[in-house]
């Protein structure tokens, strides 16, 4: 195994593979900044260029691109509040809140550094997990996936803390939205109102850009200054963000593992991972009420996951030929075209090739993150530019982002509709994150429930792993509110001590 | 200083916006002025694949997209777009109704949906007799029932034995080529099959087989040759039955003595049901087509380009490397296949409709 690890590294650093890695990174950097144009689309567009390349060159190019797309997508979310891709939407919540407080440098620094460490820790965890990947993946069937989705849904309780009814209602609306389109079991159109455009459901990117991005732009237009309403604190810049990551190292490690886990399991997909990590960060925080208002943990967790999941997603793709996400599905196409047959041999005789893929992801991050970090200072200044200058390009970003999800004007109308809804929700103080979570998880929940019942009738409810995950879900839904209640009781009893301790948490 | 930087930033954005729009701004409809070459030069052709990236459909489409460019007059840019949904119905309807009818969109879906049209399904918003067919790269798909070798049922005969083992078969949504044959084997031949619908693509089905959730699935043999040949060679999976009238030699090479469905039919009616429900007229499973009403000259140019691609030595070499079987049908042959299907005797089509055409 160690030999394969070294062989993989040598193959990656060899010329011209390394050059292709750099070219791929440059493409990924540009595309990642544009909202809507995500890693999957970029991969699909660039795939034809790789047909004539050698396998190592082709994958250096593709993986370099993919790794960087995930990172730069985060930057758009933080700076402008416009999700750079569907997999960066969770970063909008706290990342952009920090930008508005004049701490864009800190948020970017934390996100970038967390991305780097996430990729590295993810890769290490992955290499360590290779012997158990097969049994792990195969122990998850439809019932287990359904249980995992339920676990994900329990995060709603935390995401809208203090506004439990509102966040449940928002999540229910999100679930309802996920039923729009052709039902996956019988192919019958639901809630499409005769519109073919709605047959594919409501696009996640259009919804996220509308809900989060449009209200930000309108809010910016109403103000005079820049995105940052408070003057930029020159001291708390990039360095502070990096220190934040080190301060929250356990969260970083947990989020990396969540990313690897969700990435390894085919059938959950990239959009799920970051919300799970975000929910986890909020749930384990001593003071979840700060989330959504600029909690740095809310930046670190999703940024970490975004990069750690790529390594995780590679394994089932190469080992079973079963892609865990859209991007991995396109990579699988590249494997077949390159004559690489995915299968158990990729973890044994061709382990060096698999290892070189992991190395490419790590090295791409190791190069891209310092470059991006160096550029953070000037980039963060964008948030101080007065709104009149920054608005036109932002509006452009929003419209291109919505349009490019399906290259259809209908997505733009969906985005505008959800923009209005987002405005109303902000105005009336309704949490928006549960809505997105409901939309992300709803379709999966329905499908896995249906599959479980039609395969096992009701006996799936007694699968041991299902019982375990459901038990964890119950704990996850009940413990944090109870703990909060307990804290409040205690602080009511000892007001002085509580004030001191909560003051500490805000540091 | 900052202003200048911003200006540059905005400039870059504007350029990218122009580039993004350039890809799909040809919505002008059937403007037939100028030669095909003039029209295609500098233009972008979108190849709409009706299934998700990574499967057999996608692999073929990306290979064709790469090579067909050189054979289209004017050498336009050719990009692949995946539009999965409802057993290919989404893409089929899109290409018929919404795609620009100027020759910049090629559709790729299963022709298996023709049967839904025959049944008068409300969901069908297209007329299969009106597409402009380019052809199909592989021979009419031989539909096979694939199972894990360690499933309880070892042969199709065992599935027909009363009180024998049950085979759990995973399928996508109803109406797809992976669903109807399973229903017909169950309902017409009486095979002891439990059908679990709703899997999101062949990758999900294969994972479910690996994890033991299901025992098998229905697929086109050529798709399996292209993507999972090693599973059959290693003896992990086997094929229980095939839909071709004559046993397929490429199956025989790997798995000997796989029976055809016709060895289990009792009478002419059953035979017709299996033939029209699973056989050759429905074996047009990987068709390439243009929407109706595309200017004739461009249709001819595209048909020629498709045929030329199928003869292109580079294309053939790369396809072989990627285990893609190439044995093409022309557009005219595809059209003929559908004419056969639409000439099905009404008593057979009525029975088929009760079995697999029910609007649930």
Interface residues (C-beta under 8 A of the other chain):
Chain A: X30 X34 X37 X40 X44 X45 X47 X48 X51 X137 X138 X139 X140 X141 X142 X181 X182 X184 X185 X186 X187 X188 X189 X196 X199 X200 X266 X267 X320 X321 X322 X323 X326 X328 X329 X330 X332 X333 X336 X337 X339 X341 X343 X378 X381 X382 X385 X389 X390 X392 X393 X396 X397 X400 X403 X404 X407 X447 X450 X451 X454 X455
Chain B: X2 X3 X5 X6 X9 X10 X13 X14 X16 X17 X20 X23 X24 X52 X53 X54 X58 X59 X62 X63 X65 X66 X79 X80 X81 X82 X83 X85 X86 X87 X89 X90 X93 X94 X97 X98 X123 X125 X168 X173 X174 X175 X196 X197 X198 X199 X200 X203 X204 X206 X207 X208 X210 X211 X212 X213 X214 X226 X227 X228 X230 X318 X321 X322 X323 X359 X360
